[in-house]
Amino acid sequence: MDWVYNVPIKFFQYDLNDFRNRLSEYNDSNALLIASKRLIKNFEIDTGGFQLIDESLANPDVKLIERILNDIEKPDLIIAIGGGSSIDLGKAISAMYKYKDKNVLDLLKSKKYLENTDSIDLIAVPTTAGTGSECTKWATVWDFNEYQKYSVDADFLYPDESWLVADLTATMSEKMTLETGFDALAHAMESYWSVPSNSFTRVLARDAIRIIHRYLPMALDDLDNREYRKQMLMGSFFAGLAFSNTRTTACHSISYPLTMMYGISHGAAAALTLCEVMRRNWDYIKEKELFLDAFDADSPEDIQIWFDELSNGSLKLSNFSIERDDIPNIVKLATTGGRMDNNPVMFSEDEIEDILNSVF
């Protein structure tokens, strides 16, 4: 068997009016709506009839999830509108509401939630073009007290539906557009060279790379252009479809302590080591010419130049208040299971330290 592929989600592409109309169908259905106050105001979203979580979310952590589980009544449906953090929160609620009387950290460590036969249906609506959470069956939960990252991961956490609405990505700033675009590229590139990569996921990954390579610079130059936003959402979507079946690799594994310890945004943290890891993986990457062609590149060095130019050289650890003496402490937390061991090359701690010094 060359490959098997599974994403049991219904995807819908809507314009803003169709999105509002579709959302209104659930106004009186005992649904929980996750959407920030800013999002609700900017897009005139009718929240009547919903239980509402309208906080601005970034990297949902154990304490936030415990508080929300205790604050809400059990819904029949969760509609999560936002970036990856909002959708991840929806997944965490779906997985763990049944066990709301339990300690969330214990649930994450024991994976007791995998026994849940009463999960809550989820509709995911991304407002960034980067996380791919609308395509996957997992969510990230952080424990900032202990500098730990956990994954809530179960087949029942695939969204039942995902709505792709390019207009909802239009309010992203230049910085967020760049960082979420880099996150999507990390998903595509890491999926491409991951251990489970196959001929089908590589097609999806190349399509994602090709679209993002073309349209990310254009979107950064013209933030109000709806066509560029639509194309970036499609690029992120294809990247999500690719890594939904392969997961990510060393770059994401190394990124987690950078986010936990230094507050570096997820997209930037994942992109910091992309080119360095790519070089070290190069001999194991399949269909190299097609990979390069997706970047319109002749060599890995051309890809590095493109990243440097687009980021204005910002993808360096030294730009994030990190000292060289901090690197050994980062390395200790940089080998996340299911990510680092998904890389075609197994990196020792000394090699991870060398990677980080190379991007200092």
N, C-alpha and C positions, 0 to 999 in steps of 0.2 A: 504493500500500500504506500503510495507516494504522499498522500495527505488526507486529512479529515478536517472539516471545518464546521464550527457551530456557533451561531449567535442567534438565539431564539427571541428576537425583538422585532416588533413592528416599527418601522421608521416612517415618519411623515414629514414632508417639507411644506411649510406654510409661510404665507406672507403675514404681516402683522395683524391685519383684520381677520383673516381666517384663524389665526392663533387665538385672538380674543374670543371669537365665536366658539371655537372648540373648548376653550377654558370655561366659558359660561355654562356649558352643558353640565358641569360638575358643581355648580354653585350650591346646590342643596342636597349633596350626596354623601354627607359625613366624610368629606375629604379634608386632609391636612395640606395646606399650601405653604411651601417654603419659598419666600421671595423677599428680598431686602426692601426697606422703605424707599430707598433711592430708585430701585427698579420699578416698584409699584407706581411711584410718582412719575418717573420719566416716560413710562409706557401706558399710563392711565389704565392700570390693571384693576378690574373690579374684584375686590376681595370679599364681597358680601356672601354670607353663607358658608365660608370656610373657617375651620380652625386655622390660625395663622402664626407662623414663625417669621417675623419680619426683621430679624437681626442681620447685620452685615457679618458674614462669616469668613474666616480664614483658618484653614488647617484645623478642623474640628478635633477637639481633644476629649479625654476621658471625662473631665469635670463638666464640660458643656453637655455631653450626651447624657450623663446622669441627671443633670438639672432638667433637661428637656423631657426626658422619659417620665419624670415625676410631674411635670407641668401640664402635659397634654392628656386628653382622653383618647382611647384607641380609635383611630380612624379606619375606615374601610379602604381608603386609597390615599397615597401620598403623591402630591405633585410638587416636584422639586425644580424650581426655576433659578438658575444661577450658574456660577462656575463649578469646578469640580468639588469644592468644599460643600456647597449646598446639596449637590447630588449625592455625595458621600454621606452627608448627614441623613438624607432620606433613606439610603440603604442601611445605615446603622440602626435607625429607628425600626425599619422593617424587620431586621434580623433580631433585634434585642428587646422590642417592646414586651414580648411575651414573658421576658425574664426581668422586668423592670424592678422587681424586688431584690434582685441579685446585684452584686458589685460588678460594675462594668469592666474593670480591669481583670477580675477573675474570669468573666465571660470571654474576654479576648484571649487570655492565656490558655484557658481550658478548651476553647472553641465549643462550649456548650451550645451556642446558638445554632450549630450545625444540626442539632436534633429538632429544630423548630419546624413543625408541620403547619404552622399558622402564621406565616409571614404575611406582610401587608403589601398589596400591589403597589407598583411604583410607575409613575410617568416622569421621565427625565427631560428637561428642557434646557440645553446649554446656552449660556449667554457669553461664553468665551470660545475662541477657536483654538483650543489647545489640549484640554484634559482628556478628552475621549471617554469620560466617565459614563456618558450616555450609551456606550457600546459594551461595557464590561460588567462582570459579576462580582467585582470586589470594590472595597472602599478603604481608604486610609484613615486610621484613627491614631492620634498622637498622645503620648504621655510626656509632657514637657518637664515634669518633675524628675523623671528618671532618664530622660533623653532616649526614649524608646518609641519606635514606630510599629504599629500593629496593622495587620490587614484583616478586615472582615471579608470573608471569601466563601461564597456558596452559590451553587447553581440557581437557587431560587432568588438570587439578588440581581439577575439580569433584569433591567427595566422591562415592564410589559409593553410599554410604548416609549419611543423617543421622538420628540418633535424638534425639527431643525428649522429655526426661525432666524435668518441672517440679520434681520433688523434689530434683534435683541443684542447683537454683538457690536452695534454701531457706537455705543457710548464708551467703548474701551479707549483708554488713553494711549498715547504712542508707546509708553513704557510697557503697559499691559499687553498691547498688541504684539510687541516684539517678544516679550517673555512667554506669552502663551503660544505664539508661533514657534518659538524654540522648543517648547514642551512637546508640541505636536511633531516637530522634526525628530526630537529624541525618541518618541514612540515609534516613528517610522523606521529610523535608522537602527535602533536597537532591535526592533522586531526583525529587521532584515538579516542581521547577523546572529540572532539568538540561536540557541541549540535546537529549539523546535521549529525553526524557520522552514517553510516548505514552498513549493513552487506557486501555490495560490497566495499565501500571505505575502510573498515577495512582490507579486504583482500589485497587491493593495498598497504595500509600503512604497514601491516605486511611484505609483500614481500620486500618493500623498506627497512624497518628496518633490515630484515634478510640479505639482500645483503650488506648494508652499514656496519653493524656490523662485517661482515666477511671480507670485502674487504678494508675498510678504513685503518685499521692498516697495511694491506699488501701493499697498495698503498703508505703509508707514508714510509715504509721500502724500497720500490723499486719504486721510482718515474718514472722510465723509462719503467716500465712494461705495455705494451699496453693492455694486457688482464685485468689487475687490473683497468686500466683507463676505459675500456669498461664496466666492471661490475659496477663501481661507477657511470658512466653516466646512466646506466640502473636503478640503485637504486634511483638516483635523479629523473629520469623520472617517475618511479612508485610513488614516493612521490608527484611529481607534479600532476600526474593524481588523486591522492587521495585528496589533498587539493584544487585542482581546483573546486571541488564540495562541499567542507566543509568550506574552509578558515581556518585561523589559530586562535589562542586563546590568552590567557593572556601573554604567553612568548613573542610573537611578539609585543603585545601592549606595554609591558614594555621595549622592546628593542628599540623602536623608539627614545625616549629621550636620551638613552645611545649613540646612533649613532649621533643624532643631536648635543648634548651638549658636548660630549667627543670624538667623532670621532672613537668610537669602531666599528670595522667592523660588518656588519649586521649578519653574521653567528655566530660570537662570542657573540654578544649582545643577539641574540635569544637563544643561548645555555646556557647562564649564569644561567637562572632561570628554565631550563627544569626539572631538577630532583626535585627541590623544589616544583614547580607547580604540577608535577606528583604526589608527595606524598599527596598534598592537594586535588587533584582530585580523588584519588585512589578509594574511595568508589563508585564513579560514572562511573568508566571505565568499559565498557562491555568486555566480553571475556578476562578476565585478564590473564588466563593461556596461552592463545594463544599469547597475548602480551608479556608475559615473555618469552615464548618459542622462539619468534622471536629474542630476545636478548640473547638466551641461558642462561637465568637467572632463579634463584629460587625465587627472591624477588626484590622489588624496590631498596634495598640496593646494590644488585649486579650490577644493572644498574649504580648507582651512582659511585661505585668503577671503573667500566669500563670507564666512562667519566673522572674520576680523573686521572686514569693511562694514558689514551690516550692523555689527555691535559697536562700531567705533573703538574697537580694542578693549571693550569693557569686560570681556569674559576672562578675567584674571582674578585669582584669589586675593591679590593685594588690593584690589579695588573694593573689597568688602570688609575692611578693617580686620583682616586676618594676618597674623604674623607667621613666619616660617616655623617658629617654635610651637605654634598651635597644631601643625600638621600631624604629629604623632598621635595627639588626642583624637583628631578626626578619624584617623585610620582605625582606631580601636572600635569605632561604631559603624564602619563602612562596609561590613560584609553581611548584608541582609540576605537571609535564606530565600530562595526562590527568585533572586535577582542576580546576585554575584555568581551563584553557581549555574545560572542560566546563560552566562557568557561563554563563548567558545574557547576562551583562554582563561584558565584559573589563575588569578593573581594572588601572589603572596602579599603579606602586609608590607614587605619591603618594596614590592612592585607598585602597590597602591600609593605608598609614600612617594615613590618616584613619579608617578602620574601626577599627583598633587603638586609636587615641586616643579614639574614641567609646565603647569598652568599658573604658577605663582607670578 
